[in-house]
Amino acid sequence: MVSCDMLSLPRVGVSGGAPPRTSKASRRTRAFDVHSFLNSAGLWRKSREFRKREIIFSQGDSLTNIMFIREGAVKLTVVNATGKEAVVAILGPGDFLGEGCLAGQSPSIATATAMAPTTVLAIEKEEMIRALHGEHELSDRFITYMLARNIRAQEDLIDQLFNSSEKRLARALLLLARYGEQGRPQKILQKVSQEMLAEMIGATRPRTNYFMNKFRKLGFIDYGGGLRGLQINKSLLSFVLNG
């Protein structure tokens, strides 16, 4: 559902002539590729694959690894004491899991479940700390990523407190489609259940179904061949901004 634009900048091409000399200054300004760095560090050997609906880690588990999502999609859910479940985040390639252990967060406050066949890279806490200290470009991208996640969490809280369930649903659909992020938004979403959407916005399934039908009639979304090909139209963005 996503690209890795949060963590990597576009490569800069050089046409013709001999390869440029890599001075200290040029290394600082050159685009940093997280994938290439982790690969060169030999960390790809620690990749793990998960089937759709397979649990990666559970709420309450003690985490000692940072996980970097290479492929697939992961949802984070939280269950309260009465058994009510809420979806708190949807993550994809280029996102991290379990990063809270760097700040001593243990046990995990959420359950991570693969929404599709997913491949993650498990990096030990101490190994990640060494990499962040030793590679400034990686630490810069990681800090940027964590700040973006923190801003998103604040926006989610404001959304929950002040917006109607209808507007929360519209925002959730836009976030799943990655409108507003660098690169092209994913206008066609893979299968997304209304149960999951209801959990994301804190509403009932019938209420969510009512709003989805309303969005379809207004031309904000198009089911096409069912929920497998849910198309998110740009007009939905205008509804959120101006509605």
HUSUL-V570788 format. One record per residue. N is the residue number from 1. SS is DSSP state (~ for helix, > for strand, _ for the rest). Layout:
# HUSUL-V570788
<<N;SS> <N;SS>>
This chain:
# HUSUL-V570788
<<1;_> <2;_> <3;_> <4;_> <5;_> <6;_> <7;_> <8;_> <9;_> <10;_> <11;_> <12;_> <13;_> <14;_> <15;_> <16;_> <17;_> <18;_> <19;_> <20;_> <21;_> <22;_> <23;_> <24;~> <25;~> <26;~> <27;~> <28;~> <29;~> <30;_> <31;_> <32;_> <33;_> <34;~> <35;~> <36;~> <37;~> <38;~> <39;~> <40;~> <41;_> <42;_> <43;~> <44;~> <45;~> <46;~> <47;>> <48;>> <49;>> <50;>> <51;_> <52;_> <53;_> <54;_> <55;>> <56;>> <57;>> <58;_> <59;_> <60;_> <61;_> <62;_> <63;_> <64;_> <65;>> <66;>> <67;>> <68;>> <69;>> <70;>> <71;>> <72;_> <73;>> <74;>> <75;>> <76;>> <77;>> <78;>> <79;>> <80;_> <81;_> <82;_> <83;_> <84;_> <85;>> <86;>> <87;>> <88;>> <89;>> <90;>> <91;>> <92;>> <93;_> <94;_> <95;_> <96;>> <97;>> <98;_> <99;~> <100;~> <101;~> <102;~> <103;~> <104;_> <105;_> <106;_> <107;_> <108;_> <109;_> <110;_> <111;>> <112;>> <113;>> <114;>> <115;_> <116;_> <117;_> <118;>> <119;>> <120;>> <121;>> <122;>> <123;>> <124;>> <125;~> <126;~> <127;~> <128;~> <129;~> <130;~> <131;~> <132;~> <133;~> <134;~> <135;_> <136;~> <137;~> <138;~> <139;~> <140;~> <141;~> <142;~> <143;~> <144;~> <145;~> <146;~> <147;~> <148;~> <149;~> <150;~> <151;~> <152;~> <153;~> <154;~> <155;~> <156;~> <157;~> <158;~> <159;~> <160;~> <161;~> <162;~> <163;_> <164;_> <165;~> <166;~> <167;~> <168;~> <169;~> <170;~> <171;~> <172;~> <173;~> <174;~> <175;~> <176;~> <177;_> <178;_> <179;_> <180;_> <181;_> <182;_> <183;_> <184;_> <185;_> <186;_> <187;_> <188;>> <189;>> <190;_> <191;_> <192;_> <193;_> <194;~> <195;~> <196;~> <197;~> <198;~> <199;~> <200;~> <201;~> <202;_> <203;_> <204;_> <205;~> <206;~> <207;~> <208;~> <209;~> <210;~> <211;~> <212;~> <213;~> <214;~> <215;~> <216;~> <217;~> <218;_> <219;_> <220;_> <221;>> <222;>> <223;_> <224;_> <225;_> <226;_> <227;~> <228;~> <229;~> <230;>> <231;>> <232;>> <233;_> <234;_> <235;~> <236;~> <237;~> <238;~> <239;~> <240;~> <241;~> <242;~> <243;_>>
